[in-house]
């Protein structure tokens, strides 16, 4: 069974007298361990789809099953519990607490999960070591570079051992050299068995994924795997 299963999902927003159809009948399945890029221009629906995948929002209609749990129709507390257990978020703006060191930032999901202090500390330490920041765990965000701050955010996303690592424009605030370092880290995490979903409009970032899903006007218009892309470009 697929880790993510979406069938005929729509999302309609009421904007005063106008209804905006952000998603128009999206079908999508993602298997455990896949590395997927969701692409599209502004207004394509990719941010709306990311919010649905991340249980930050629910569909207007259609079915979303995550790790064998049907998400549509769940209440806010149930959605929050699923987010904390199943999804590790990485945002373009890092979303770190400014006056808290890296270790405490990474511990946050474990605090929400009610884990004991010693267990939290051990798991957060291992997560920071995994992203190459074992020597920086007691530094605050303003003492870290942009790339290091994003590594802290990735460690925080990984600390609960989630089903999905969901990254929204993860290199949007980074220079090209640092972006390459962060994408190399995502490649390593995928090779270690993590399911990675990138939401991006940048072709070079999407090129790291093994599958690329393109949205336009709230619909999936292409869904290609790397092997298919390679076959299509091979000389005859």
C-alpha positions in Angstrom: 0.0 0.0 0.0 1.2 3.5 -0.9 2.4 5.7 1.9 0.4 8.6 0.4 -2.8 8.1 -1.6 -4.7 11.0 -3.0 -7.8 10.5 -5.1 -9.9 13.2 -6.9 -8.9 15.8 -4.4 -10.2 19.4 -4.8 -9.6 22.5 -2.8 -11.8 25.5 -3.1 -11.3 28.8 -1.3 -14.0 31.4 -0.8 -12.6 34.8 -1.6 -15.5 37.0 -0.9 -18.0 36.6 -3.8 -15.5 34.6 -5.8 -14.5 30.9 -5.4 -10.9 30.0 -6.2 -10.4 26.4 -7.3 -6.8 25.8 -6.1 -6.9 22.0 -6.8 -9.1 20.4 -9.5 -9.3 16.6 -9.1 -5.7 15.6 -8.2 -4.8 11.9 -8.1 -1.4 11.0 -6.7 0.3 8.0 -5.0 3.7 8.2 -3.4 5.5 5.0 -2.1 7.6 4.8 1.0 11.2 5.7 0.2 10.5 7.8 -2.9 12.2 11.1 -3.6 9.6 13.4 -5.3 9.7 17.0 -6.5 6.3 18.8 -6.8 6.7 21.6 -9.3 4.7 24.4 -10.8 4.6 28.1 -11.4 2.9 30.6 -9.0 -0.8 29.7 -8.9 -0.4 26.2 -10.1 -1.6 24.7 -6.8 1.7 23.3 -5.5 1.6 25.2 -2.2 -2.0 24.1 -1.6 -1.0 20.5 -2.3 1.9 20.8 0.1 -0.4 22.1 2.8 -2.7 19.1 2.2 0.1 16.6 2.2 1.5 18.1 5.4 -2.0 18.0 7.1 -1.9 21.8 7.5 -5.2 21.9 5.6 -7.9 19.4 4.5 -9.4 18.9 1.0 -12.8 20.3 0.0 -13.6 17.0 -1.5 -11.8 13.7 -2.4 -9.7 11.3 -0.4 -6.3 11.6 1.3 -4.9 8.6 3.0 -1.5 8.9 4.8 0.2 5.8 6.1 -3.2 4.0 6.0 -5.1 6.8 7.9 -7.8 8.8 6.0 -7.0 12.4 6.8 -9.9 14.3 5.3 -12.5 15.1 7.9 -10.1 14.9 10.9 -10.3 17.6 13.5 -7.5 20.1 14.4 -6.1 18.1 17.3 -6.1 14.9 15.2 -4.3 16.7 12.4 -1.7 18.1 14.8 -1.0 14.7 16.2 -0.5 13.3 12.6 1.8 16.2 11.7 4.0 15.6 14.7 4.2 11.9 14.2 4.3 11.4 10.4 5.7 14.6 8.9 9.0 16.5 9.2 8.8 20.0 7.8 11.7 22.0 6.3 10.7 25.6 5.4 12.5 28.2 3.2 12.7 30.5 6.2 14.0 27.9 8.7 11.4 28.8 11.4 13.9 28.4 14.3 13.4 30.0 17.7 15.9 32.9 17.8 16.8 32.8 21.5 17.1 29.0 21.7 20.2 26.9 20.8 20.3 24.3 18.0 19.8 21.4 20.4 16.6 22.9 22.0 15.2 23.9 18.5 15.6 20.2 17.4 14.0 19.0 20.6 10.7 20.9 20.0 8.7 18.1 18.2 9.7 15.7 21.0 8.5 18.1 23.7 5.1 18.2 21.9 5.1 14.4 21.7 5.6 14.3 25.5 9.0 12.5 25.5 11.2 12.4 28.6 14.0 15.0 28.8 16.8 12.5 28.6 15.3 10.8 25.6 14.7 14.1 23.9 18.3 15.2 24.5 19.7 12.0 23.1 17.6 12.0 20.0 18.2 15.7 19.2 21.9 15.1 19.6 21.9 12.2 17.2 19.8 14.2 14.7 22.3 17.1 14.8 25.2 14.7 14.3 23.4 13.2 11.4 23.3 16.6 9.6 27.0 17.4 10.5 26.3 19.8 13.3 27.4 17.9 16.4 30.0 20.6 17.2 27.4 23.4 16.9 24.5 22.1 19.0 24.8 24.8 21.7 25.0 27.7 19.2 22.0 30.0 18.7 20.6 30.7 15.2 22.3 34.1 15.0 25.7 32.3 15.5 25.1 30.0 12.6 25.3 30.5 8.8 22.2 30.2 6.6 23.3 26.7 5.6 23.8 25.6 9.2 20.4 27.0 10.2 18.8 25.0 7.5 20.7 21.9 8.7 19.2 22.6 12.2 15.8 22.7 10.6 16.4 19.4 8.8 17.6 17.8 12.1 14.4 19.0 13.7 12.4 17.6 10.9 14.1 14.2 11.3 14.1 13.9 15.1 10.7 12.2 15.3 11.7 9.6 12.6 8.7 10.8 10.5 7.2 8.9 7.5 7.8 11.9 5.3 10.4 14.7 5.0 8.4 17.6 3.4 10.6 20.5 2.2 9.1 23.7 0.9 11.6 25.7 -1.3 14.4 24.5 1.1 17.1 26.4 -0.6 15.2 29.6 -1.4 17.1 31.7 1.1 20.6 30.2 0.4 23.4 31.0 -2.0 24.2 28.5 -4.8 27.2 26.9 -3.0 25.2 26.4 0.2 22.2 25.2 -1.8 24.3 22.5 -3.3 25.4 21.4 0.2 21.8 21.2 1.5 20.7 19.2 -1.6 23.6 16.8 -1.1 22.3 16.3 2.4 18.8 15.5 1.1 20.3 13.1 -1.4 22.0 11.3 1.6 18.8 11.2 3.6 17.0 9.7 0.7 19.7 7.1 0.2 19.4 6.2 3.9 15.7 5.3 3.3 13.8 8.5 4.0 10.8 9.5 1.9 11.5 13.0 0.6 9.0 15.4 -1.0 10.3 18.7 -2.3 8.1 21.6 -3.3 10.0 23.8 -5.7 9.8 25.9 -8.8 13.6 25.6 -9.5 14.6 23.0 -12.1 18.1 22.5 -10.7 16.6 21.7 -7.2 14.0 19.3 -8.7 16.7 17.6 -10.7 17.8 15.9 -7.4 14.5 14.0 -7.1 13.9 10.7 -8.7 10.3 11.6 -9.7 8.9 15.0 -10.8 5.2 15.9 -10.6 4.2 19.0 -12.5 1.1 21.0 -11.6 -0.8 23.5 -13.7 -4.1 25.1 -12.9 -4.6 22.8 -10.0 -4.1 19.6 -11.9 -1.2 17.1 -12.4 -0.1 17.6 -16.0 3.1 15.4 -15.9 4.4 12.7 -13.6 7.8 11.5 -14.7 10.4 9.2 -13.1 14.2 9.6 -13.7 14.4 6.4 -15.6 11.7 7.6 -17.9 13.4 10.9 -18.4 16.7 9.2 -19.2 15.0 6.9 -21.7 13.4 9.8 -23.4 16.7 11.7 -23.8 18.8 8.7 -24.9 20.0 9.0 -28.5 18.4 6.5 -30.9 
